[in-house]
Amino acid sequence: MVEDPDVLAGKPIADADWPLFGWSDDVRPNLAASLAASRPAVLATLYRVEGSAPRGPGAQMLFVDGRASGYFSGDCIEADVARHAAEVLGDGQPRRLHYGTGSPWIDIRLRCGGALYVLVERILPDSHAARGLLRNAEERMPCLWSTNGMRQELLPGEGAPLISTALDPLHIRRRFDPPRRLIVSGGDPGALALAHLAANAQFDTILLRPAGPSGPPPFAEVRYLREEPSRSLPTIGVDRWTAYVGATHEDHHDLGGCLYALRHGAGYVGMIGAKSRSPERLAALEAAGATRKELAQLRLAPGIAGLGKAPWEVAVAILAEVMQAFNPTGERA
């Protein structure tokens, strides 16, 4: 969460020279920090959009101790949402805000037209729902944040839409999926660029480098392990919110990792290497027990074509393809 001590005191967020708070797309890390410090937080959820908008329903902002994270419009309404968040923090009463077409605030204009509807609610440090939300993230279980602004509870979320007001227009349910995770094995410039880029894109990122250097990689926010992928993945755990990319260029390292990831339902599995090696790699995986259905999920020569072969170009191409695989409908929680 980016420091901005004047946000809740009324300084417009849009006036910030460098609005880095908008990079934070998942409120849970900052919510965890607020609960750990026994500080209340204010959660704002965009639950309805009419017309075009930079963010879709389900986008969120979090306000804690004069700091903000997330964004809705790119500078049209954030400052006003922060003002209302300060009021909610003070009196505990939720606000339902309506901006754009039909809004009572005619002085706040949306450049892209349409209308945005936002629920602003206070989260207390002893909130059972908030602590359950964080616990589900740690256990990698999807869940629903169900709230009318005053009463907050957590419900099972498997198969639910990202956000819903179907039961009651004043009661929203917002799905939270486990954090996106990328596991990459390798240590060449392309593998390191991919791990670094994924971490900056807010993936839970793990770099595997069998018998690699004892010291960690020279960039933060990446967990580093020196084990074989086939030994590490069972301990780490693999699910449909996990991507695995084998990039050691050594089949005895990468094939075992790919086989485990495929068998355990990873959302994306790729293996870097020359296309000419694909038949022998597929044959080796099939001989190891991989089914045709599993092999159909494997991307040999992964990444969006045509971006180039320099390390950062390869990293961008692969990470973009991972994001597509995780967002087939353009929706993400």
FIVO-763742 format. One record per residue (C-alpha): residue number from 1; residue in three letters; z, x, y negated. Coordinates in steps of 0.02 Angstrom, whole numbers, plus 32768, in hexadecimal, padded with zeros to 4 digits. Layout:
{atom NUM; "ala"; {Z; X; Y}};
...
//
This chain:
{atom 1; "met"; {8000; 8000; 8000}};
{atom 2; "val"; {7FCF; 8046; 7F57}};
{atom 3; "glu"; {8052; 8058; 7ECE}};
{atom 4; "asp"; {8036; 7FE3; 7E3B}};
{atom 5; "pro"; {80E3; 7FC1; 7DF2}};
{atom 6; "asp"; {80A5; 7F4B; 7D6C}};
{atom 7; "val"; {8048; 7ED1; 7DDC}};
{atom 8; "leu"; {80D4; 7E52; 7DEF}};
{atom 9; "ala"; {810C; 7E6E; 7D3C}};
{atom 10; "gly"; {806A; 7E20; 7D00}};
{atom 11; "lys"; {7FEF; 7EAF; 7CE8}};
{atom 12; "pro"; {7F44; 7E71; 7D23}};
{atom 13; "ile"; {7F10; 7EC4; 7DC5}};
{atom 14; "ala"; {7E5C; 7EC1; 7D89}};
{atom 15; "asp"; {7E8C; 7F3A; 7CFD}};
{atom 16; "ala"; {7EBC; 7FC1; 7D79}};
{atom 17; "asp"; {7E49; 8056; 7D65}};
{atom 18; "trp"; {7E40; 8073; 7E20}};
{atom 19; "pro"; {7E6A; 7FD4; 7E82}};
{atom 20; "leu"; {7E8A; 8029; 7F28}};
{atom 21; "phe"; {7EFF; 7F9D; 7F5B}};
{atom 22; "gly"; {7E64; 7F3C; 7F8E}};
{atom 23; "trp"; {7E43; 7FB6; 801C}};
{atom 24; "ser"; {7ED8; 7F73; 807F}};
{atom 25; "asp"; {7E93; 7EE6; 80E9}};
{atom 26; "asp"; {7F21; 7ECD; 8165}};
{atom 27; "val"; {7FC6; 7E95; 8117}};
{atom 28; "arg"; {802F; 7EC2; 81AF}};
{atom 29; "pro"; {8051; 7F7B; 818C}};
{atom 30; "asn"; {8090; 7F55; 80DD}};
{atom 31; "leu"; {80EF; 7EBD; 811A}};
{atom 32; "ala"; {8144; 7F2D; 819A}};
{atom 33; "ala"; {8178; 7FA4; 810F}};
{atom 34; "ser"; {81C1; 7F16; 80A7}};
{atom 35; "leu"; {8226; 7ED1; 8139}};
{atom 36; "ala"; {8264; 7F7F; 8167}};
{atom 37; "ala"; {82A2; 7F93; 80B4}};
{atom 38; "ser"; {82EF; 7EE4; 80B6}};
{atom 39; "arg"; {8280; 7EB1; 8026}};
{atom 40; "pro"; {822B; 7E06; 8012}};
{atom 41; "ala"; {816F; 7DFD; 800B}};
{atom 42; "val"; {80F1; 7D7F; 7FCB}};
{atom 43; "leu"; {805B; 7D55; 8038}};
{atom 44; "ala"; {7FBF; 7D07; 7FED}};
{atom 45; "thr"; {7F3C; 7CBF; 8065}};
{atom 46; "leu"; {7E8D; 7C87; 8038}};
{atom 47; "tyr"; {7E7E; 7BEC; 80A5}};
{atom 48; "arg"; {7DE4; 7B93; 8061}};
{atom 49; "val"; {7D42; 7BCA; 800D}};
{atom 50; "glu"; {7CBC; 7B5C; 7FBF}};
{atom 51; "gly"; {7C18; 7BB0; 7F98}};
{atom 52; "ser"; {7C05; 7C6C; 7F9A}};
{atom 53; "ala"; {7C95; 7CE9; 7F89}};
{atom 54; "pro"; {7CB5; 7DA2; 7FAA}};
{atom 55; "arg"; {7D38; 7D78; 802E}};
{atom 56; "gly"; {7D3B; 7CEC; 80AE}};
{atom 57; "pro"; {7DC9; 7C7A; 80E4}};
{atom 58; "gly"; {7E55; 7CDF; 8133}};
{atom 59; "ala"; {7E54; 7D6E; 80B4}};
{atom 60; "gln"; {7F04; 7D9A; 807B}};
{atom 61; "met"; {7F66; 7DF5; 7FF6}};
{atom 62; "leu"; {8019; 7E33; 8001}};
{atom 63; "phe"; {808F; 7E56; 7F70}};
{atom 64; "val"; {812D; 7EBE; 7F88}};
{atom 65; "asp"; {8199; 7F0F; 7F01}};
{atom 66; "gly"; {8110; 7F0F; 7E7F}};
{atom 67; "arg"; {808C; 7F50; 7EF5}};
{atom 68; "ala"; {7FF2; 7EF4; 7F31}};
{atom 69; "ser"; {7F7B; 7F03; 7FC3}};
{atom 70; "gly"; {7EDC; 7EA5; 7FEE}};
{atom 71; "tyr"; {7E63; 7E44; 7F7F}};
{atom 72; "phe"; {7E07; 7D9E; 7F74}};
{atom 73; "ser"; {7D83; 7DA8; 7EEE}};
{atom 74; "gly"; {7D70; 7E5A; 7EB2}};
{atom 75; "asp"; {7DC7; 7E3B; 7E0A}};
{atom 76; "cys"; {7DAE; 7D82; 7DE0}};
{atom 77; "ile"; {7E54; 7D39; 7E1A}};
{atom 78; "glu"; {7EC4; 7DC5; 7E5A}};
{atom 79; "ala"; {7F27; 7DD5; 7DB9}};
{atom 80; "asp"; {7F4C; 7D1B; 7DB6}};
{atom 81; "val"; {7F7C; 7D1A; 7E6E}};
{atom 82; "ala"; {7FF5; 7DA9; 7E46}};
{atom 83; "arg"; {8041; 7D41; 7DB9}};
{atom 84; "his"; {805E; 7CAF; 7E2F}};
{atom 85; "ala"; {80A1; 7D26; 7EB4}};
{atom 86; "ala"; {8127; 7D5F; 7E39}};
{atom 87; "glu"; {815A; 7CAA; 7E20}};
{atom 88; "val"; {815F; 7C89; 7EDC}};
{atom 89; "leu"; {81C7; 7D25; 7EF5}};
{atom 90; "gly"; {8243; 7CE3; 7E76}};
{atom 91; "asp"; {8258; 7C2D; 7EA8}};
{atom 92; "gly"; {821A; 7C2B; 7F5C}};
{atom 93; "gln"; {81A9; 7B96; 7F3D}};
{atom 94; "pro"; {80F9; 7BAA; 7F84}};
{atom 95; "arg"; {8060; 7B96; 7F15}};
{atom 96; "arg"; {7FB7; 7B50; 7F46}};
{atom 97; "leu"; {7F38; 7B99; 7ECE}};
{atom 98; "his"; {7E89; 7B59; 7EAD}};
{atom 99; "tyr"; {7E0B; 7BC5; 7E50}};
{atom 100; "gly"; {7D58; 7BA2; 7E1D}};
{atom 101; "thr"; {7D00; 7AFA; 7E25}};
{atom 102; "gly"; {7D7D; 7A6E; 7E03}};
{atom 103; "ser"; {7E0B; 7AE7; 7DDC}};
{atom 104; "pro"; {7E8E; 7ABC; 7D58}};
{atom 105; "trp"; {7E7C; 7B6D; 7D14}};
{atom 106; "ile"; {7DD6; 7B65; 7CBA}};
{atom 107; "asp"; {7DF2; 7C0E; 7C69}};
{atom 108; "ile"; {7DEA; 7C65; 7D13}};
{atom 109; "arg"; {7D34; 7C6C; 7D45}};
{atom 110; "leu"; {7CEA; 7CA1; 7DEA}};
{atom 111; "arg"; {7C4C; 7D07; 7DD0}};
{atom 112; "cys"; {7C02; 7CD1; 7E77}};
{atom 113; "gly"; {7C27; 7C17; 7E5A}};
{atom 114; "gly"; {7C79; 7BA6; 7EDA}};
{atom 115; "ala"; {7D34; 7B91; 7EF1}};
{atom 116; "leu"; {7DC4; 7BEE; 7F43}};
{atom 117; "tyr"; {7E65; 7BA3; 7F86}};
{atom 118; "val"; {7EFD; 7C14; 7F9F}};
{atom 119; "leu"; {7FAA; 7BF5; 7FE9}};
{atom 120; "val"; {8033; 7C65; 7FA2}};
{atom 121; "glu"; {80D8; 7C6E; 8002}};
{atom 122; "arg"; {8175; 7CD7; 8006}};
{atom 123; "ile"; {81A8; 7D36; 80A3}};
{atom 124; "leu"; {825F; 7D62; 80AF}};
{atom 125; "pro"; {829C; 7E01; 8106}};
{atom 126; "asp"; {82F0; 7D9C; 8190}};
{atom 127; "ser"; {8255; 7D34; 81B7}};
{atom 128; "his"; {824A; 7D1B; 8273}};
{atom 129; "ala"; {8191; 7CEF; 8263}};
{atom 130; "ala"; {816B; 7D90; 8203}};
{atom 131; "arg"; {81C8; 7DFB; 8280}};
{atom 132; "gly"; {816F; 7DA2; 830E}};
{atom 133; "leu"; {80C8; 7DC4; 82B9}};
{atom 134; "leu"; {80ED; 7E7E; 82B5}};
{atom 135; "arg"; {812E; 7E7D; 8367}};
{atom 136; "asn"; {808E; 7E2B; 83A5}};
{atom 137; "ala"; {8028; 7EB0; 834C}};
{atom 138; "glu"; {808A; 7F39; 83A5}};
{atom 139; "glu"; {8073; 7EDF; 844C}};
{atom 140; "arg"; {7FBB; 7EBF; 8423}};
{atom 141; "met"; {7FC5; 7E03; 8437}};
{atom 142; "pro"; {7F62; 7D8A; 83C8}};
{atom 143; "cys"; {7FCB; 7D06; 836F}};
{atom 144; "leu"; {7FC5; 7C7F; 82EA}};
{atom 145; "trp"; {8025; 7C84; 8246}};
{atom 146; "ser"; {804A; 7BCB; 822D}};
{atom 147; "thr"; {808E; 7B99; 8182}};
{atom 148; "asn"; {8099; 7B14; 80FD}};
{atom 149; "gly"; {80DD; 7B93; 8083}};
{atom 150; "met"; {8193; 7B6C; 80A8}};
{atom 151; "arg"; {819E; 7B66; 8164}};
{atom 152; "gln"; {814F; 7BF8; 81BE}};
{atom 153; "glu"; {813E; 7C09; 827A}};
{atom 154; "leu"; {80DC; 7C6C; 82F8}};
{atom 155; "leu"; {806E; 7C1B; 837D}};
{atom 156; "pro"; {7FFC; 7C5C; 8408}};
{atom 157; "gly"; {7F54; 7C8B; 83BF}};
{atom 158; "glu"; {7EDB; 7CAE; 844E}};
{atom 159; "gly"; {7E37; 7C54; 842E}};
{atom 160; "ala"; {7E6D; 7C09; 8388}};
{atom 161; "pro"; {7DFC; 7C0E; 82ED}};
{atom 162; "leu"; {7E26; 7C90; 8269}};
{atom 163; "ile"; {7E6C; 7C0C; 81F6}};
{atom 164; "ser"; {7E83; 7B51; 8204}};
{atom 165; "thr"; {7EC6; 7ABF; 819E}};
{atom 166; "ala"; {7E86; 7A3C; 8219}};
{atom 167; "leu"; {7F31; 79F1; 823F}};
{atom 168; "asp"; {7F6C; 79E4; 818B}};
{atom 169; "pro"; {7F13; 7A1F; 80EC}};
{atom 170; "leu"; {7FBB; 7A5F; 80AB}};
{atom 171; "his"; {7FE2; 7ABF; 814B}};
{atom 172; "ile"; {7F7E; 7B58; 817B}};
{atom 173; "arg"; {7F70; 7BBD; 821A}};
{atom 174; "arg"; {7F30; 7C6E; 8209}};
{atom 175; "arg"; {7F07; 7CD3; 82A5}};
{atom 176; "phe"; {7F3C; 7D88; 82B2}};
{atom 177; "asp"; {7EE7; 7DF6; 8333}};
{atom 178; "pro"; {7F2B; 7E9F; 836D}};
{atom 179; "pro"; {7EFA; 7F2E; 82F9}};
{atom 180; "arg"; {7E4D; 7F76; 831B}};
{atom 181; "arg"; {7E58; 8018; 837C}};
{atom 182; "leu"; {7DDC; 80A5; 839B}};
{atom 183; "ile"; {7DF6; 812D; 841C}};
{atom 184; "val"; {7D7E; 81BF; 8414}};
{atom 185; "ser"; {7D7D; 8253; 848A}};
{atom 186; "gly"; {7D35; 82F6; 844E}};
{atom 187; "gly"; {7D49; 837F; 83CF}};
{atom 188; "asp"; {7C9D; 83A5; 8385}};
{atom 189; "pro"; {7C75; 837C; 82CF}};
{atom 190; "gly"; {7C2E; 82D1; 82FC}};
{atom 191; "ala"; {7CC8; 829C; 835F}};
{atom 192; "leu"; {7D3B; 82D8; 82D4}};
{atom 193; "ala"; {7CD4; 827E; 8250}};
{atom 194; "leu"; {7CDC; 81DE; 82B6}};
{atom 195; "ala"; {7D9A; 81E9; 82CA}};
{atom 196; "his"; {7DB3; 8210; 8211}};
{atom 197; "leu"; {7D40; 8184; 81D8}};
{atom 198; "ala"; {7D8F; 8105; 824D}};
{atom 199; "ala"; {7E3D; 812D; 820D}};
{atom 200; "asn"; {7E02; 8116; 815A}};
{atom 201; "ala"; {7DB6; 8070; 818D}};
{atom 202; "gln"; {7E64; 8037; 81C7}};
{atom 203; "phe"; {7E48; 8049; 8281}};
{atom 204; "asp"; {7EDB; 8080; 82EA}};
{atom 205; "thr"; {7E87; 8123; 831B}};
{atom 206; "ile"; {7EAC; 8197; 83AD}};
{atom 207; "leu"; {7E53; 823C; 83CA}};
{atom 208; "leu"; {7E51; 8280; 847B}};
{atom 209; "arg"; {7E24; 8337; 8494}};
{atom 210; "pro"; {7E48; 8376; 8544}};
{atom 211; "ala"; {7E9F; 841F; 853A}};
{atom 212; "gly"; {7E7A; 8422; 8480}};
{atom 213; "pro"; {7ED6; 8484; 83F8}};
{atom 214; "ser"; {7F93; 8470; 83F7}};
{atom 215; "gly"; {7F94; 8441; 833F}};
{atom 216; "pro"; {7F5C; 8396; 8300}};
{atom 217; "pro"; {7EB4; 8378; 82AB}};
{atom 218; "pro"; {7EB2; 839F; 81F0}};
{atom 219; "phe"; {7EAE; 82E9; 81B8}};
{atom 220; "ala"; {7F36; 8267; 81B8}};
{atom 221; "glu"; {7F47; 81BC; 820B}};
{atom 222; "val"; {7EFD; 81F3; 82B1}};
{atom 223; "arg"; {7F64; 8201; 8350}};
{atom 224; "tyr"; {7F33; 829C; 83B3}};
{atom 225; "leu"; {7F44; 82B4; 846F}};
{atom 226; "arg"; {7F0C; 834A; 84D8}};
{atom 227; "glu"; {7EFA; 82EC; 857C}};
{atom 228; "glu"; {7E67; 82B3; 85E5}};
{atom 229; "pro"; {7E26; 8207; 85AF}};
{atom 230; "ser"; {7E3D; 81C2; 865F}};
{atom 231; "arg"; {7EF6; 81F1; 8656}};
{atom 232; "ser"; {7F14; 81BE; 85A2}};
{atom 233; "leu"; {7EC3; 8112; 859F}};
{atom 234; "pro"; {7F38; 80C0; 861F}};
{atom 235; "thr"; {7FCC; 80F6; 85B5}};
{atom 236; "ile"; {7F7D; 80C5; 850F}};
{atom 237; "gly"; {7F3B; 8020; 8551}};
{atom 238; "val"; {7E90; 7FD3; 853A}};
{atom 239; "asp"; {7E62; 7F22; 8504}};
{atom 240; "arg"; {7DD4; 7EC6; 84AE}};
{atom 241; "trp"; {7E0E; 7F05; 8403}};
{atom 242; "thr"; {7DF9; 7FB9; 843F}};
{atom 243; "ala"; {7D5E; 8026; 8433}};
{atom 244; "tyr"; {7D48; 80C4; 8499}};
{atom 245; "val"; {7CC6; 8149; 8472}};
{atom 246; "gly"; {7CAF; 81DD; 84E6}};
{atom 247; "ala"; {7C73; 8270; 847E}};
{atom 248; "thr"; {7CA8; 830E; 84DA}};
{atom 249; "his"; {7BF5; 8322; 851C}};
{atom 250; "glu"; {7C45; 834A; 85C5}};
{atom 251; "asp"; {7C2E; 82C5; 864A}};
{atom 252; "his"; {7CCA; 82F7; 86A9}};
{atom 253; "his"; {7D2F; 82C6; 860E}};
{atom 254; "asp"; {7CD0; 8231; 85C9}};
{atom 255; "leu"; {7C9B; 81D3; 8666}};
{atom 256; "gly"; {7D4E; 81B3; 869D}};
{atom 257; "gly"; {7D7B; 8171; 85F1}};
{atom 258; "cys"; {7CE2; 8100; 85EB}};
{atom 259; "leu"; {7D04; 80BB; 8699}};
{atom 260; "tyr"; {7DB8; 808F; 866E}};
{atom 261; "ala"; {7D87; 8041; 85C7}};
{atom 262; "leu"; {7CFD; 7FD8; 8618}};
{atom 263; "arg"; {7D6E; 7F9C; 86A5}};
{atom 264; "his"; {7DF8; 7F68; 862D}};
{atom 265; "gly"; {7D90; 7F03; 85B3}};
{atom 266; "ala"; {7D7D; 7F76; 851E}};
{atom 267; "gly"; {7D1F; 7F23; 8490}};
{atom 268; "tyr"; {7CAB; 7FB8; 8480}};
{atom 269; "val"; {7C85; 804B; 84F2}};
{atom 270; "gly"; {7C0D; 80D6; 84C4}};
{atom 271; "met"; {7BE2; 8183; 8501}};
{atom 272; "ile"; {7B86; 8202; 8497}};
{atom 273; "gly"; {7AFE; 826A; 84E7}};
{atom 274; "ala"; {7A44; 8280; 8500}};
{atom 275; "lys"; {79E7; 81E5; 853A}};
{atom 276; "ser"; {799A; 824D; 85C5}};
{atom 277; "arg"; {7A47; 8259; 8615}};
{atom 278; "ser"; {7A61; 819D; 8619}};
{atom 279; "pro"; {7A20; 817C; 86CB}};
{atom 280; "glu"; {7A91; 81FE; 871B}};
{atom 281; "arg"; {7B28; 81C2; 86B7}};
{atom 282; "leu"; {7B0A; 810D; 86E8}};
{atom 283; "ala"; {7AF6; 8142; 879E}};
{atom 284; "ala"; {7B9A; 81A4; 8797}};
{atom 285; "leu"; {7BF7; 810E; 874E}};
{atom 286; "glu"; {7BAC; 8099; 87CF}};
{atom 287; "ala"; {7BDE; 8110; 8859}};
{atom 288; "ala"; {7C8F; 810F; 8811}};
{atom 289; "gly"; {7C95; 8052; 8821}};
{atom 290; "ala"; {7C53; 800E; 877D}};
{atom 291; "thr"; {7BFC; 7F66; 878E}};
{atom 292; "arg"; {7B54; 7F3B; 8742}};
{atom 293; "lys"; {7BAB; 7EC6; 86C8}};
{atom 294; "glu"; {7C1E; 7F53; 8690}};
{atom 295; "leu"; {7B8F; 7FCE; 867F}};
{atom 296; "ala"; {7B30; 7F51; 8614}};
{atom 297; "gln"; {7BBD; 7F61; 8594}};
{atom 298; "leu"; {7BAC; 801F; 8589}};
{atom 299; "arg"; {7B50; 806A; 84F5}};
{atom 300; "leu"; {7AFF; 810F; 8520}};
{atom 301; "ala"; {7AC4; 8161; 847E}};
{atom 302; "pro"; {7B34; 80EC; 8418}};
{atom 303; "gly"; {7B1F; 80BF; 8361}};
{atom 304; "ile"; {7AA5; 8067; 82EF}};
{atom 305; "ala"; {79FE; 80BF; 82FA}};
{atom 306; "gly"; {79AB; 8119; 826A}};
{atom 307; "leu"; {7A41; 8156; 8206}};
{atom 308; "gly"; {7A2C; 820D; 8231}};
{atom 309; "lys"; {7A7E; 8291; 829F}};
{atom 310; "ala"; {7AF5; 82EA; 8227}};
{atom 311; "pro"; {7BAE; 82D2; 8256}};
{atom 312; "trp"; {7BD4; 8250; 81D0}};
{atom 313; "glu"; {7B31; 81F5; 81F2}};
{atom 314; "val"; {7B5B; 81E9; 82AA}};
{atom 315; "ala"; {7C0C; 81B0; 8281}};
{atom 316; "val"; {7BD0; 8128; 820A}};
{atom 317; "ala"; {7B4E; 80EC; 8288}};
{atom 318; "ile"; {7BCD; 80DE; 8315}};
{atom 319; "leu"; {7C59; 8091; 82AE}};
{atom 320; "ala"; {7BE1; 800F; 8266}};
{atom 321; "glu"; {7BAD; 7FDF; 8317}};
{atom 322; "val"; {7C65; 7FD4; 834B}};
{atom 323; "met"; {7C86; 7F5F; 82B9}};
{atom 324; "gln"; {7BF4; 7EF3; 82EB}};
{atom 325; "ala"; {7C35; 7EE8; 839D}};
{atom 326; "phe"; {7CE1; 7EB4; 835F}};
{atom 327; "asn"; {7C99; 7E36; 82E4}};
{atom 328; "pro"; {7C0E; 7DD6; 833C}};
{atom 329; "thr"; {7C25; 7D40; 82C8}};
{atom 330; "gly"; {7C52; 7DA3; 822C}};
{atom 331; "glu"; {7D09; 7D6D; 823E}};
{atom 332; "arg"; {7D9C; 7DE3; 8250}};
{atom 333; "ala"; {7E57; 7DCB; 824D}};
//
